[in-house]
Amino acid sequence: MPTQRVSVTDKAKAVIDQLREKHGALVFHQSGGCCDGSAPMCFEDGDFLIGSRDLCLGEIHGCKFYMAADQFEYYKSTHITVDVSSGRGSSFSLEIPLGLRFMAISRLFTEAELEALEPISI
């Protein structure tokens, strides 16, 4: 079974469900530091233009998760878990008006996980 590059907590899934009910299909993009630091940002599918240098690291709870290729160089050996916490961030992400913010919890892959990594796509 391939190693996933990104996953999501149950708490974050519940927020995604709430946002999906209001906004429809969603997409995530890992911010590279603009506006609110490096955080996963959630948008209505089509409201954020995926660039030609963005890579799809996988899906979380039915939402594609993207990151810029140059930023991926720093994350390529790292698993990201998307979680949510209380607090109002300063980004354009859809959860902000709820008084919440998505956050990335990262850890290095084990050697076995690295050998079984799921390929990335554009």
Backbone torsions as a table, in degrees:
resi	resn	phi	psi	omega
1	MET	NA	129.4	-177.7
2	PRO	-68.1	148.3	176.4
3	THR	-78.7	128.1	176.6
4	GLN	-78.6	143.2	178.8
5	ARG	-85.5	-21.8	-176.4
6	VAL	-142.8	143.0	177.6
7	SER	-139.7	-179.3	-174.5
8	VAL	-145.5	144.0	177.8
9	THR	-80.0	162.6	177.2
10	ASP	-62.7	-37.6	178.7
11	LYS	-61.4	-43.4	178.5
12	ALA	-69.1	-34.9	176.6
13	LYS	-59.0	-41.0	-179.8
14	ALA	-63.1	-38.9	178.2
15	VAL	-69.7	-40.0	177.1
16	ILE	-60.2	-43.5	177.8
17	ASP	-59.3	-43.1	179.3
18	GLN	-63.2	-43.8	179.7
19	LEU	-68.5	-39.0	179.4
20	ARG	-64.1	-38.0	178.8
21	GLU	-61.7	-37.5	-178.2
22	LYS	-85.2	-37.5	-169.8
23	HIS	-111.7	-10.0	-176.8
24	GLY	85.7	-150.4	-177.1
25	ALA	-60.8	141.9	-175.4
26	LEU	-124.8	160.7	175.8
27	VAL	-141.7	148.3	176.9
28	PHE	-113.3	145.5	172.8
29	HIS	-136.6	127.3	178.2
30	GLN	-75.2	112.4	-179.9
31	SER	-62.3	143.2	178.7
32	GLY	-91.6	8.8	176.5
33	GLY	123.2	-10.6	178.4
34	CYS	-70.8	142.5	172.8
35	CYS	71.0	-61.7	-170.8
36	ASP	-131.9	34.7	-178.6
37	GLY	72.8	-164.4	-179.4
38	SER	-92.1	100.3	-176.6
39	ALA	-141.8	150.3	174.2
40	PRO	-69.9	128.8	-179.5
41	MET	-113.7	136.8	-176.3
42	CYS	-108.8	132.1	-178.6
43	PHE	-134.7	157.8	168.2
44	GLU	-62.9	138.3	178.6
45	ASP	-57.9	123.2	-178.8
46	GLY	102.2	-17.1	179.1
47	ASP	-83.9	-18.9	176.3
48	PHE	-115.0	122.9	-178.7
49	LEU	-78.9	116.2	176.7
50	ILE	-75.5	124.2	-176.9
51	GLY	-83.1	166.1	-179.3
52	SER	-67.3	-17.5	179.1
53	ARG	-102.3	6.6	176.5
54	ASP	-85.5	142.6	179.9
55	LEU	-114.7	143.5	175.1
56	CYS	-92.7	115.7	-178.7
57	LEU	-85.1	-11.9	-178.8
58	GLY	145.5	-159.0	178.8
59	GLU	-127.9	145.5	171.4
60	ILE	-123.9	119.7	177.3
61	HIS	49.7	44.8	176.6
62	GLY	82.3	8.4	-179.2
63	CYS	-117.6	128.4	176.1
64	LYS	-65.8	145.3	-177.0
65	PHE	-122.4	117.2	-175.1
66	TYR	-113.4	159.3	175.3
67	MET	-153.1	146.3	176.8
68	ALA	-64.5	143.8	-176.6
69	ALA	-59.4	-41.0	-179.3
70	ASP	-67.6	-34.7	176.0
71	GLN	-70.5	-35.2	179.5
72	PHE	-58.7	-30.7	177.8
73	GLU	-55.5	-33.6	178.0
74	TYR	-81.0	-23.9	-174.6
75	TYR	-104.4	-2.2	-169.6
76	LYS	-61.7	-21.2	177.9
77	SER	-106.5	20.3	-172.3
78	THR	-124.7	134.8	171.8
79	HIS	-90.2	137.6	179.2
80	ILE	-113.5	128.1	170.9
81	THR	-110.2	123.2	178.1
82	VAL	-87.7	125.8	178.0
83	ASP	-127.5	179.9	179.6
84	VAL	-137.6	146.2	177.3
85	SER	-140.3	163.4	175.1
86	SER	-70.5	150.0	178.9
87	GLY	129.6	146.1	-177.0
88	ARG	-100.7	112.0	175.5
89	GLY	-80.0	176.3	-178.2
90	SER	-113.3	25.2	-179.0
91	SER	-95.3	-175.0	178.9
92	PHE	-98.6	11.5	-176.9
93	SER	-67.3	145.6	-172.4
94	LEU	-64.6	-23.1	-177.8
95	GLU	-79.9	-15.3	-174.5
96	ILE	-55.7	-46.2	179.1
97	PRO	-61.5	-17.0	178.4
98	LEU	-82.5	-1.7	-176.5
99	GLY	76.9	24.2	-178.8
100	LEU	-125.9	166.7	173.7
101	ARG	-149.2	136.1	173.7
102	PHE	-74.9	148.8	177.0
103	MET	-140.7	153.8	179.3
104	ALA	-103.5	127.4	173.3
105	ILE	-109.3	120.9	-174.9
106	SER	-117.6	153.6	175.4
107	ARG	-149.7	154.0	177.3
108	LEU	-73.7	143.7	174.4
109	PHE	-68.5	150.9	171.2
110	THR	-76.3	166.9	177.4
111	GLU	-58.3	-43.0	179.7
112	ALA	-63.7	-40.5	178.6
113	GLU	-65.3	-40.8	179.6
114	LEU	-59.5	-38.2	-179.3
115	GLU	-68.9	-23.5	-175.7
116	ALA	-112.7	21.2	-176.4
117	LEU	-61.0	137.2	174.6
118	GLU	-71.1	137.7	-179.4
119	PRO	-67.0	151.8	176.1
120	ILE	-91.5	162.4	179.0
121	SER	-137.8	173.0	179.5
122	ILE	-97.3	NA	NA
